[in-house]
Amino acid sequence: MQTAKKNSQPEIQNEVTPRDKFFARYQDDEDSLGFDLDKCKQSEVLFRFLYEKWFGVTMVGLENIPAEGRAVLFGNHSGVLPVDGMMLYDGMLNHHPSPRRIRFLVNEFIRKSPVLGTVIRGFGGVAADYKISTRLLETEELVCFYPEAEAGTGKLFKERYRLRQFHPGFVRAAIETNSPLVPVITIGGDEIYPLLANLKPVADLMGAPYWPVTPFYPLLPFPFNAIPLPVKLLICVGKPFKLDYAPENSEDYNLTSQIAQNIRENIQLKINDLLAIRKSPFSRWDLERVENYMRENAESVEEIR
């Protein structure tokens, strides 16, 4: 008996991408803090180009960012402008199996700036306010703290990859809201805008955290002075962990400060090790070596404190 012949042409199916899932997830979202899906769609095209082509980002451990529920993301911060955060966001949006928005805590000068601030607010960046951060965590959002704050992005080139003191706010928020902590290590950000000097009098006059002098700014006209160097970025997301303390311990400044500085020391060690793996700032990362390193050093940060 002959079987019926099947149609030789394969069925064409439209694949649902992580990007599609992200925009579908928030299409009816009404956010009082400035998240705007249309602005996300407009600017994400540029960030995707930077992620894929200009910086050639290597992302390791993205799946460690929880698909659901609250979490405190934290990590080292550098680069004059918050490029490292936007590359993490774009990796989340385009490559995570269940992409979600990340609520970055942003300096008000940057957040209110005419162009960059509009983009950051549209992606959901919020004022660096502790009460706002805990409120977002209590509504099961992802909140990203950069504990070095402006001291991280304003580091001089000669001080690159030397972590500043970690403000303990991220530890305090994690304990108070019983949120897991997710470490994020970025290599490459310290070189995309080499900071040669900080014009503090100009910064004070403008109300800015610092006023950069780079090899291109202010000598070259805009937009040439805003073009970042095509350094190949590495972003490593560590495994989530929790701090075993009751919420009331969040008010113990000595405790939260000590935990924050112990975590900082651990992140600094990992940065040093990853820099030793790198061939040059402009070379693609050896993904296998990085994955092996992260796997061999996958112990929770809090186990080292």
DASULRA-V686722 format. One line per field, one symbol per residue. phi: phi as a letter, one per 30 degrees, with the letter a starting at -180 (. if undefined). Layout:
BEGIN
phi = ???
END
This chain:
BEGIN
phi = .dddddeddddccddddedddddddcdcdccdcjebdddeddddddddddddcdchdccbiedddedbidaccaldbajicddedddddddedcbddbdbdccddbeddddcdecddddddddjdbddbdddddddddciccbcccddhddddcddedceicddedddeddeddddchcdcbdbccckddcdbeddabddedddddicdabdccdcccdcddcddcdddddddbbccdddbccdbdeddddddddddddddddedddddddedddddddaeccdddedddddddddcdddddddd
END
